[in-house]
Amino acid sequence: MAPGKIIFLHGASSSGKSTLARGVQARIGEPFWHISIDHLRDSGVLPMDRFKSKEFDWRAARAPFFDGFHRSLAAYAGAGNNLVLEHILDKDGWLEELGRLFAPFDVFFVGVHCPLPLLIEREKARGDRPVGSAEQDYRTIHLGKSYDFEVYGDGDAELNIGAILQAWGARSGASAFSRLAEI
């Protein structure tokens, strides 16, 4: 069985990653899982009410949760599943960790950018993010990163999806993700 391929959408909270991931999944010519932390949170996998009530300590649970999430992505791809992953590399070491875990796979690293005023507006409208997380992401997560392709979340989503698929089909050589993860 061939290893899975990964289209990795990386951008600030509320930048439009979910919309792009759904569109890519709907239009790409082979089966791809759309996977994100939001799916786990929203499906009830995590005991969110108990974290919110402070019965459980999210700070203590966060590191093992993300360690397991990252390992699960490699396991899914290793079993031959293709992934459209939306994720935010917001902690030191995650890029290198995922670089090691994703080394056997074809990774297409897509930067999703969005203007700060729109991120703040979307974050407020969603109401499911800590206020200020989009701005913090905006100021930090793209620093030092280079991508195989970049889109802007304030642009037409359908055009961005088409552009991602076209760039995905035209890719050649080592991914920017694998080069970044080696640093």
C-alpha positions as CSV (number, residue, x, y, z in Angstrom):
1,M,0.0,0.0,0.0
2,A,1.3,3.4,-0.9
3,P,1.7,5.9,1.9
4,G,-0.8,8.7,2.1
5,K,-0.3,12.2,0.8
6,I,-0.8,15.3,3.0
7,I,-2.1,18.7,2.0
8,F,-1.2,20.8,5.0
9,L,-3.1,24.1,5.4
10,H,-1.3,26.4,7.8
11,G,-2.7,29.7,8.9
12,A,-4.0,31.8,11.8
13,S,-7.2,30.9,13.6
14,S,-10.1,32.1,11.5
15,S,-8.1,32.6,8.4
16,G,-10.3,30.3,6.3
17,K,-8.5,27.0,6.5
18,S,-11.7,25.0,7.1
19,T,-13.5,26.4,4.1
20,L,-10.4,25.7,1.9
21,A,-10.1,22.2,3.3
22,R,-13.7,21.3,2.7
23,G,-13.4,22.7,-0.9
24,V,-10.2,20.8,-1.6
25,Q,-11.7,17.6,-0.3
26,A,-14.8,18.0,-2.4
27,R,-12.9,18.7,-5.6
28,I,-9.7,16.7,-5.5
29,G,-9.6,13.6,-7.7
30,E,-9.0,11.0,-5.0
31,P,-10.2,10.3,-1.4
32,F,-8.8,12.7,1.2
33,W,-9.7,12.9,4.9
34,H,-10.3,16.5,6.1
35,I,-8.9,16.5,9.6
36,S,-8.3,19.2,12.3
37,I,-8.3,19.8,16.0
38,D,-11.8,21.4,15.6
39,H,-13.2,18.1,14.4
40,L,-12.0,16.4,17.6
41,R,-13.2,19.2,19.8
42,D,-16.6,19.5,18.1
43,S,-17.3,15.7,17.9
44,G,-17.1,15.3,21.6
45,V,-13.7,13.4,21.6
46,L,-12.4,16.0,24.1
47,P,-14.3,16.6,27.4
48,M,-14.6,20.3,26.6
49,D,-17.3,21.1,29.2
50,R,-15.1,19.7,31.9
51,F,-12.1,21.7,30.6
52,K,-14.2,24.8,30.5
53,S,-15.5,24.3,34.0
54,K,-11.9,23.9,35.2
55,E,-12.6,20.4,36.5
56,F,-9.8,19.3,34.1
57,D,-6.7,21.3,33.5
58,W,-6.3,22.0,29.8
59,R,-2.7,23.2,30.3
60,A,-1.8,19.8,31.7
61,A,-3.7,17.9,29.0
62,R,-2.6,20.0,26.0
63,A,0.9,18.6,25.4
64,P,-0.1,14.9,25.5
65,F,-3.2,15.7,23.4
66,F,-1.2,17.4,20.6
67,D,1.5,14.7,20.8
68,G,-1.2,12.1,20.2
69,F,-2.8,14.1,17.5
70,H,0.4,14.5,15.6
71,R,1.3,10.8,15.9
72,S,-2.2,9.9,14.8
73,L,-1.8,12.0,11.6
74,A,1.3,10.0,10.7
75,A,-0.5,6.7,11.5
76,Y,-3.4,7.7,9.2
77,A,-1.1,8.6,6.4
78,G,1.1,5.6,7.0
79,A,-1.9,3.3,6.6
80,G,-2.4,4.9,3.1
81,N,-4.9,7.6,3.9
82,N,-4.6,11.0,2.2
83,L,-5.1,14.0,4.5
84,V,-6.2,17.6,4.0
85,L,-4.8,18.8,7.3
86,E,-5.6,22.2,8.8
87,H,-3.4,23.0,11.7
88,I,-1.6,25.9,13.4
89,L,2.1,25.4,14.2
90,D,2.0,27.6,17.3
91,K,4.4,25.9,19.6
92,D,8.2,25.6,19.4
93,G,9.2,22.2,18.2
94,W,6.0,21.2,16.4
95,L,7.4,21.9,13.0
96,E,10.4,19.7,13.7
97,E,8.2,17.0,15.3
98,L,5.9,16.9,12.4
99,G,8.8,17.0,10.0
100,R,10.1,13.8,11.5
101,L,6.6,12.2,11.6
102,F,5.8,13.3,8.0
103,A,9.2,12.4,6.5
104,P,7.8,9.4,4.6
105,F,5.0,11.3,3.1
106,D,4.3,13.6,0.2
107,V,3.5,16.9,2.0
108,F,2.2,20.0,0.2
109,F,2.6,22.9,2.6
110,V,0.1,25.7,2.0
111,G,0.3,29.1,3.8
112,V,-3.1,30.6,4.4
113,H,-2.8,34.4,5.1
114,C,-5.6,36.8,6.1
115,P,-5.6,40.5,7.0
116,L,-5.7,41.1,10.8
117,P,-8.9,43.2,10.8
118,L,-10.7,40.3,9.0
119,L,-9.2,37.7,11.4
120,I,-10.5,39.7,14.4
121,E,-13.9,40.1,12.9
122,R,-14.2,36.4,12.1
123,E,-12.9,35.4,15.6
124,K,-15.5,37.6,17.2
125,A,-18.3,36.2,15.0
126,R,-17.3,32.6,15.7
127,G,-17.3,33.0,19.4
128,D,-15.5,29.7,19.9
129,R,-12.0,31.0,20.2
130,P,-10.2,32.8,23.0
131,V,-10.3,36.5,22.1
132,G,-6.9,37.5,20.8
133,S,-5.8,34.1,19.5
134,A,-6.2,35.1,15.9
135,E,-4.1,38.2,16.4
136,Q,-1.4,36.3,18.2
137,D,-1.3,33.7,15.4
138,Y,-1.2,36.5,12.8
139,R,1.9,38.0,14.4
140,T,3.8,34.8,14.9
141,I,2.9,31.6,13.0
142,H,4.2,32.6,9.5
143,L,7.6,33.9,10.8
144,G,10.4,31.8,9.3
145,K,8.1,29.6,7.2
146,S,8.2,29.1,3.5
147,Y,5.5,27.3,1.7
148,D,4.9,25.3,-1.4
149,F,2.0,27.6,-2.1
150,E,0.2,30.5,-0.5
151,V,-3.3,31.8,-0.6
152,Y,-5.2,34.7,1.0
153,G,-8.2,34.0,3.1
154,D,-9.9,37.3,2.2
155,G,-10.0,36.2,-1.4
156,D,-12.6,34.2,-3.3
157,A,-12.6,30.8,-1.7
158,E,-13.5,29.0,-4.9
159,L,-10.6,30.6,-6.8
160,N,-8.2,29.7,-3.9
161,I,-9.4,26.1,-3.9
162,G,-8.8,25.9,-7.6
163,A,-5.4,27.5,-7.3
164,I,-4.4,25.0,-4.5
165,L,-5.5,22.1,-6.6
166,Q,-3.7,23.4,-9.7
167,A,-0.5,23.9,-7.6
168,W,-0.9,20.5,-6.0
169,G,-1.1,18.9,-9.4
170,A,2.0,20.8,-10.7
171,R,4.3,20.2,-7.7
172,S,7.7,18.6,-8.1
173,G,10.7,18.2,-6.0
174,A,11.0,18.3,-2.2
175,S,8.3,20.1,-0.2
176,A,9.1,23.3,1.5
177,F,7.7,21.6,4.6
178,S,10.4,18.9,4.5
179,R,13.1,21.6,4.0
180,L,11.8,23.7,6.9
181,A,11.6,20.7,9.2
182,E,15.3,19.9,8.6
183,I,16.4,23.3,10.0
